[in-house]
Amino acid sequence: MADRGFVFALELSGRVPPSALLRELASGVFASAGVAAAAPPSLVDGLQAAVEGAGGRCHVRFLAEAGELEIVVTSSAGRIWRTSRAIPRP
């Protein structure tokens, strides 16, 4: 787990990214936050579905702080999807 909290955010500008790219990106963030082993495939499936639901035009934010990883997908219409996972203690 990262020594301090962190934020990783990106803006997707309209084209839905390939599933493999989104999975690789999410896996890297999960590993940095220390939740890689605790992240079920359904977590990335939910993220992918939210991005697809926005038509690719959205903001994705990963926030790790206070022992939790929060993932939020928003668009100009508002929040589309949110979930969080506890960051396991070493």
URBEL-V326177 format. One record per residue. N is the residue number from 1. RES is the residue in one letter. PHI is phi in whole degrees, -180 to 180 (NA if undefined). Layout:
BEGIN
<<N,RES,PHI> <N,RES,PHI>>
END
This chain:
BEGIN
<<1,M,NA> <2,A,-63> <3,D,-63> <4,R,-124> <5,G,-64> <6,F,-152> <7,V,-125> <8,F,-126> <9,A,-134> <10,L,-146> <11,E,-113> <12,L,-101> <13,S,-100> <14,G,143> <15,R,-100> <16,V,-65> <17,P,-69> <18,P,-57> <19,S,-54> <20,A,-63> <21,L,-66> <22,L,-65> <23,R,-64> <24,E,-65> <25,L,-61> <26,A,-62> <27,S,-61> <28,G,-65> <29,V,-67> <30,F,-59> <31,A,-63> <32,S,-64> <33,A,-83> <34,G,89> <35,V,-113> <36,A,-55> <37,A,-71> <38,A,-97> <39,A,-96> <40,P,-71> <41,P,-56> <42,S,-63> <43,L,-66> <44,V,-72> <45,D,-60> <46,G,-64> <47,L,-62> <48,Q,-61> <49,A,-63> <50,A,-65> <51,V,-64> <52,E,-64> <53,G,-63> <54,A,-87> <55,G,71> <56,G,90> <57,R,-89> <58,C,-164> <59,H,-114> <60,V,-120> <61,R,-130> <62,F,-111> <63,L,-125> <64,A,-110> <65,E,-165> <66,A,51> <67,G,76> <68,E,-142> <69,L,-109> <70,E,-108> <71,I,-123> <72,V,-132> <73,V,-116> <74,T,-129> <75,S,-136> <76,S,-64> <77,A,-83> <78,G,119> <79,R,-72> <80,I,-100> <81,W,-156> <82,R,-148> <83,T,-152> <84,S,-148> <85,R,-138> <86,A,-69> <87,I,-91> <88,P,-61> <89,R,-81> <90,P,-67>>
END
